Amino acid sequence: MSETSARPVIAVDAMGGDHGPETVVPGALANLTTDSPYAIAFYGRKDAVAAVLAEHTATDLPVTVVPCTQDIAMGESPASAIRNRPDSPIVKAMTDQKAGKVQAVISAGSTGAMVAASLIVLGRLPGVDRPAIATVIPTARQDILLLDAGANVQCKPEHLVSFARMGVVFAREMFGRPAPTVGQLNIGGEPGKGNELTTAAYALLAESGLDFHGNVEGNEFMLGPCDVVVADGFTGNNTLKLVEGFARFLAELAGRDDLSDAERAGFRPVLGFLQRKFSYEVAGGAMLLGVDGVSIISHGRSSEAAIANAVRVAWEQIHAELPARIAAAHS
């Protein structure tokens, strides 16, 4: 393992997820070379991480191991874990990011602990009242960004405007779209449809100076009508899980025994698209936007490919200086 101090460091929770170091470590190493523009720091039980590293050719790679003696259980109270487990990978890595020792943190462990540590340790960016979980959704026309996908169950109208501003920065910097459009997920297209939150947010979004598409109904969401779609965390999380569930439904449907060969063949292009695009493995993880750093929350059952893509996403955000650009949009 070579010296890592000359390049940005991505902290990876080696113990997180269903599979632990045996999957996380090789996933994070998948695209790492001696010339990579970033380094990897594995946080976790030293012996467990070293045992997996010994099975891979990592001697000359920009990799370090940061020993941690505590773990956060998936069902543990996030706030309690942050207070009582300072030597856990998530808390220790976030603390090191706050100190500037690492520039991003990735974990497939407790989502609640990642959100709590990001908020408590890193803190919010100036001008951001509520950070949001953002996730990329492939649609019929283009990838779109959905936020909030679960960090804020109850929101105020101005929070949705803040989500929109963060989403626009993301779409511009990460999707490469010079003039991103914004939509609000709602039950109707008209400005007066919805509840008090959505009707008030509609008015604020229309006056925000952003390119506001208007309301996006559920039946047009997967057609990709705009670049960014905002919602409160309750609505956004249910939408995300419904879309993920429908993808699994199609896969299950294609395997039914009562389908003819022709019917089964008709599913192949759709299933191919889902495998290429609509998978947590491709996305790598959800992103907590609005905190003073880079926080990538990977799925608990993440495979090596998912972790490799999470590292890619983390590096792209570091390279684009995304937190600073989001802060600038709120100044």
Protein Blocks (a to p, Z undefined) as FASTA:
>chain_A
ZZfklpccddddfkgcjklmmlmmmmmmmmgcfkbcbdcddeddfklmmmmmmmpcfklp
ccdddddfbdcdfklcfklmmmmmmmbfklmmmmmmmnopagbdcdfbdfklmmmmmmmm
nopaehiabdcdddddddfkbccddddehlambacfklmmmmmmmmmmmmmmmnopabac
dddddfbfbfkgccfklmmmmmmmmmnopacfbjcdfklmmnopafbdcddfklmmmmmm
mmmmmmmmmmmmmmpfkbcfklmmmmmmmmmmmmmmmcfklnopacdehiacddddddfk
lcfklmmmmmmmmmmmmmnommmmmmmmmZZ
